[in-house]
Amino acid sequence: AALATLCTLFLFPLTSCTSLPSGGTGIDPDAKAVLQKASETLAAADAFSFRVQREVPAVVAVKAGMRENADIRVAAKRPNQVMAVDSSGGVERRFYYDGKQITRYGGPGKHYAVADAPATTDEMIPFLNEKWGVHPPLAGLLLSKPLEFDVEKAQEGSLVGEETIGGELCNHLNFIADGVVWDLWISAVDHLPRRFDVTITELDGLPRGSTTISDWDLSPSFPPGHFRATIPAGFTQRQMEELH
Protein backbone atom coordinates (compact mmCIF):
# COMPACT_ATOMS: atom_id res chain seq x y z
CA ALA A 1 0.00 0.00 0.00
CA ALA A 2 2.81 2.39 0.85
CA LEU A 3 4.53 1.69 -2.47
CA ALA A 4 1.34 2.47 -4.35
CA THR A 5 0.97 5.66 -2.36
CA LEU A 6 4.56 6.64 -3.14
CA CYS A 7 3.97 6.13 -6.86
CA THR A 8 0.89 8.32 -6.66
CA LEU A 9 2.76 11.02 -4.76
CA PHE A 10 5.59 11.12 -7.27
CA LEU A 11 3.26 11.19 -10.24
CA PHE A 12 0.60 13.54 -8.88
CA PRO A 13 2.02 14.78 -5.56
CA LEU A 14 0.51 18.25 -5.74
CA THR A 15 -3.19 18.05 -6.38
CA SER A 16 -6.04 20.49 -6.60
CA CYS A 17 -9.00 20.84 -4.29
CA THR A 18 -11.47 23.57 -3.47
CA SER A 19 -9.72 24.44 -0.23
CA LEU A 20 -7.22 22.90 2.11
CA PRO A 21 -8.91 20.22 4.23
CA SER A 22 -9.98 21.47 7.62
CA GLY A 23 -10.22 17.94 8.96
CA GLY A 24 -7.41 15.52 9.58
CA THR A 25 -6.24 15.41 13.14
CA GLY A 26 -2.65 16.32 13.76
CA ILE A 27 -2.28 18.68 10.79
CA ASP A 28 -0.59 21.92 11.84
CA PRO A 29 -2.57 25.03 10.77
CA ASP A 30 0.76 26.78 10.12
CA ALA A 31 1.63 24.14 7.51
CA LYS A 32 -1.72 24.66 5.80
CA ALA A 33 -1.16 28.41 5.80
CA VAL A 34 2.19 28.05 4.02
CA LEU A 35 0.58 25.82 1.39
CA GLN A 36 -2.34 28.19 0.94
CA LYS A 37 -0.02 31.13 0.33
CA ALA A 38 1.95 29.11 -2.23
CA SER A 39 -1.25 28.12 -4.00
CA GLU A 40 -2.47 31.72 -4.19
CA THR A 41 0.90 32.91 -5.51
CA LEU A 42 1.02 30.43 -8.36
CA ALA A 43 -2.70 30.73 -9.15
CA ALA A 44 -2.25 34.48 -9.70
CA ALA A 45 0.19 33.88 -12.57
CA ASP A 46 -1.44 33.84 -16.01
CA ALA A 47 1.67 32.20 -17.45
CA PHE A 48 4.71 30.55 -15.89
CA SER A 49 7.56 28.11 -16.42
CA PHE A 50 9.74 25.91 -14.22
CA ARG A 51 12.15 22.98 -14.24
CA VAL A 52 11.64 19.56 -12.61
CA GLN A 53 14.57 17.27 -11.76
CA ARG A 54 13.39 14.00 -10.28
CA GLU A 55 15.18 10.98 -8.82
CA VAL A 56 13.17 7.98 -7.64
CA PRO A 57 14.23 4.61 -6.19
CA ALA A 58 14.44 1.75 -8.68
CA VAL A 59 11.62 -0.12 -6.94
CA VAL A 60 9.29 2.84 -7.58
CA ALA A 61 10.45 3.30 -11.17
CA VAL A 62 9.70 -0.34 -11.98
CA LYS A 63 6.35 -0.27 -10.21
CA ALA A 64 5.16 2.92 -11.91
CA GLY A 65 6.71 2.33 -15.33
CA MET A 66 8.74 5.53 -15.03
CA ARG A 67 12.42 6.38 -15.37
CA GLU A 68 14.56 6.70 -12.27
CA ASN A 69 15.78 10.13 -13.35
CA ALA A 70 13.96 12.91 -15.16
CA ASP A 71 14.90 16.44 -16.20
CA ILE A 72 11.85 18.28 -17.51
CA ARG A 73 11.19 21.90 -18.42
CA VAL A 74 7.56 22.97 -18.27
CA ALA A 75 5.80 26.03 -19.69
CA ALA A 76 2.13 26.85 -19.12
CA LYS A 77 -0.40 29.51 -19.92
CA ARG A 78 -3.83 29.56 -18.33
CA PRO A 79 -6.39 28.22 -18.90
CA ASN A 80 -5.37 25.65 -21.51
CA GLN A 81 -1.82 25.66 -22.85
CA VAL A 82 1.06 23.44 -21.70
CA MET A 83 4.40 22.44 -23.18
CA ALA A 84 6.96 20.14 -21.55
CA VAL A 85 10.35 18.94 -22.75
CA ASP A 86 11.94 15.92 -21.05
CA SER A 87 15.63 15.67 -21.87
CA SER A 88 16.37 12.74 -19.56
CA GLY A 89 19.08 10.36 -20.65
CA GLY A 90 19.94 12.37 -23.72
CA VAL A 91 16.69 11.32 -25.43
CA GLU A 92 14.23 14.17 -25.84
CA ARG A 93 10.49 13.70 -25.32
CA ARG A 94 7.97 16.48 -25.91
CA PHE A 95 4.40 17.10 -24.77
CA TYR A 96 2.06 19.78 -26.12
CA TYR A 97 -1.48 20.79 -25.18
CA ASP A 98 -3.32 23.71 -26.80
CA GLY A 99 -6.87 23.44 -25.48
CA LYS A 100 -7.93 21.19 -28.34
CA GLN A 101 -5.32 18.49 -28.81
CA ILE A 102 -2.60 16.63 -26.95
CA THR A 103 0.56 15.80 -28.88
CA ARG A 104 3.45 13.66 -27.67
CA TYR A 105 6.58 12.77 -29.60
CA GLY A 106 10.15 11.66 -29.13
CA GLY A 107 11.72 8.93 -27.06
CA PRO A 108 13.97 6.11 -28.28
CA GLY A 109 12.06 5.82 -31.58
CA LYS A 110 10.84 8.47 -34.00
CA HIS A 111 7.21 8.21 -32.95
CA TYR A 112 4.39 10.62 -32.21
CA ALA A 113 0.76 10.54 -31.08
CA VAL A 114 -2.05 13.08 -31.36
CA ALA A 115 -5.45 13.00 -29.66
CA ASP A 116 -8.40 15.27 -28.99
CA ALA A 117 -8.39 16.75 -25.50
CA PRO A 118 -10.72 18.60 -23.10
CA ALA A 119 -10.89 22.39 -23.25
CA THR A 120 -9.00 23.26 -20.04
CA THR A 121 -5.86 22.15 -18.25
CA ASP A 122 -7.93 21.30 -15.17
CA GLU A 123 -9.83 18.75 -17.27
CA MET A 124 -6.89 17.62 -19.37
CA ILE A 125 -4.67 16.38 -16.53
CA PRO A 126 -7.09 13.80 -15.07
CA PHE A 127 -8.12 12.91 -18.63
CA LEU A 128 -4.53 11.91 -19.42
CA ASN A 129 -4.40 9.58 -16.44
CA GLU A 130 -7.83 8.04 -16.86
CA LYS A 131 -7.60 7.41 -20.61
CA TRP A 132 -3.95 6.44 -21.14
CA GLY A 133 -2.30 6.21 -17.73
CA VAL A 134 -0.06 9.21 -18.53
CA HIS A 135 1.19 10.91 -15.36
CA PRO A 136 2.86 14.33 -15.81
CA PRO A 137 5.29 14.99 -12.93
CA LEU A 138 3.99 17.63 -10.50
CA ALA A 139 0.92 18.05 -12.70
CA GLY A 140 -0.96 19.75 -9.88
CA LEU A 141 1.22 22.82 -10.30
CA LEU A 142 -0.56 23.48 -13.60
CA LEU A 143 -4.10 23.55 -12.22
CA SER A 144 -6.20 26.64 -11.54
CA LYS A 145 -6.00 25.91 -7.80
CA PRO A 146 -2.40 24.69 -7.60
CA LEU A 147 -0.41 23.35 -4.70
CA GLU A 148 -3.37 22.86 -2.39
CA PHE A 149 -1.66 19.83 -0.98
CA ASP A 150 -3.78 16.73 -0.39
CA VAL A 151 -3.13 16.13 3.31
CA GLU A 152 -6.24 14.04 3.91
CA LYS A 153 -4.15 10.84 3.81
CA ALA A 154 -1.78 12.18 6.48
CA GLN A 155 -2.17 11.45 10.17
CA GLU A 156 0.32 14.16 11.05
CA GLY A 157 1.55 17.31 9.35
CA SER A 158 3.80 20.06 10.60
CA LEU A 159 5.84 23.12 9.73
CA VAL A 160 9.33 21.88 10.62
CA GLY A 161 11.08 25.23 10.27
CA GLU A 162 13.27 27.18 7.88
CA GLU A 163 16.00 25.52 5.80
CA THR A 164 18.06 26.53 2.78
CA ILE A 165 17.39 24.67 -0.49
CA GLY A 166 19.41 25.62 -3.55
CA GLY A 167 20.48 28.86 -1.91
CA GLU A 168 16.86 29.82 -1.14
CA LEU A 169 15.43 30.16 2.39
CA CYS A 170 12.47 27.75 2.55
CA ASN A 171 9.74 26.59 4.89
CA HIS A 172 10.07 22.84 5.42
CA LEU A 173 6.75 20.97 5.73
CA ASN A 174 6.48 17.34 6.82
CA PHE A 175 3.54 14.93 6.51
CA ILE A 176 3.26 11.39 7.87
CA ALA A 177 0.86 8.73 6.59
CA ASP A 178 0.71 4.93 6.85
CA GLY A 179 4.07 3.68 5.64
CA VAL A 180 4.98 6.96 3.93
CA VAL A 181 6.56 10.27 4.88
CA TRP A 182 6.65 13.22 2.50
CA ASP A 183 8.48 16.51 2.85
CA LEU A 184 7.91 19.73 0.94
CA TRP A 185 10.10 22.84 0.90
CA ILE A 186 8.45 26.14 -0.12
CA SER A 187 10.43 29.34 -0.57
CA ALA A 188 9.94 31.86 2.22
CA VAL A 189 10.80 34.59 -0.31
CA ASP A 190 8.58 33.99 -3.36
CA HIS A 191 6.30 31.27 -1.85
CA LEU A 192 7.00 28.76 -4.63
CA PRO A 193 7.96 25.09 -4.11
CA ARG A 194 11.62 24.15 -4.34
CA ARG A 195 11.76 20.46 -3.39
CA PHE A 196 9.53 17.47 -2.73
CA ASP A 197 10.79 14.24 -1.09
CA VAL A 198 8.97 10.97 -0.41
CA THR A 199 10.17 8.14 1.85
CA ILE A 200 8.66 4.65 2.25
CA THR A 201 9.03 3.92 5.94
CA GLU A 202 7.69 0.36 5.85
CA LEU A 203 10.24 -1.01 3.35
CA ASP A 204 13.77 -2.12 4.14
CA GLY A 205 16.30 0.58 3.50
CA LEU A 206 13.67 3.33 3.67
CA PRO A 207 13.79 4.09 -0.08
CA ARG A 208 13.55 7.81 -0.70
CA GLY A 209 13.00 9.83 -3.84
CA SER A 210 13.48 13.52 -4.40
CA THR A 211 12.14 16.12 -6.84
CA THR A 212 13.77 19.54 -7.22
CA ILE A 213 11.72 22.40 -8.68
CA SER A 214 13.73 25.36 -9.97
CA ASP A 215 14.04 28.11 -12.61
CA TRP A 216 10.66 29.63 -11.78
CA ASP A 217 9.42 32.41 -14.05
CA LEU A 218 5.95 33.85 -13.34
CA SER A 219 6.06 36.40 -16.16
CA PRO A 220 7.56 34.60 -19.16
CA SER A 221 7.29 35.79 -22.75
CA PHE A 222 6.38 32.88 -25.01
CA PRO A 223 6.92 33.20 -28.78
CA PRO A 224 4.01 32.63 -31.19
CA GLY A 225 3.28 28.95 -31.66
CA HIS A 226 5.11 27.94 -28.48
CA PHE A 227 2.29 25.58 -27.48
CA ARG A 228 1.69 24.08 -30.95
CA ALA A 229 3.56 20.92 -31.88
CA THR A 230 5.47 20.60 -35.14
CA ILE A 231 6.22 16.94 -35.80
CA PRO A 232 9.72 16.46 -37.23
CA ALA A 233 10.07 14.77 -40.61
CA GLY A 234 10.45 11.01 -40.54
CA PHE A 235 8.34 10.40 -37.42
CA THR A 236 5.74 7.60 -37.43
CA GLN A 237 2.34 7.92 -35.74
CA ARG A 238 1.47 5.59 -32.88
CA GLN A 239 -1.29 5.26 -30.31
CA MET A 240 -0.91 7.50 -27.26
CA GLU A 241 -0.47 4.57 -24.86
CA GLU A 242 2.39 3.18 -26.96
CA LEU A 243 4.67 6.15 -26.29
CA HIS A 244 7.01 5.91 -23.28
Secondary structure, DSSP 8 states (H G I E B T S, - for coil): -HHHHHHHHHHS-S---SS--S--TTB-HHHHHHHHHHHHHHHT-SEEEEEEEEE--HHHHHHHT--SEEEEEEEEETTTEEEEEE-GGG--EEEEE-SSEEEEEESSSSEEEEEE--SSHHHHHHHHHHHH----TTGGGGSSSTT----TT-SEEEEEEEEEETTEEEEEEEEEETTEEEEEEEETTT--EEEEEEEETTSTT--EEEEEEEEEESS----TTTTS----TT-EE--GGG--
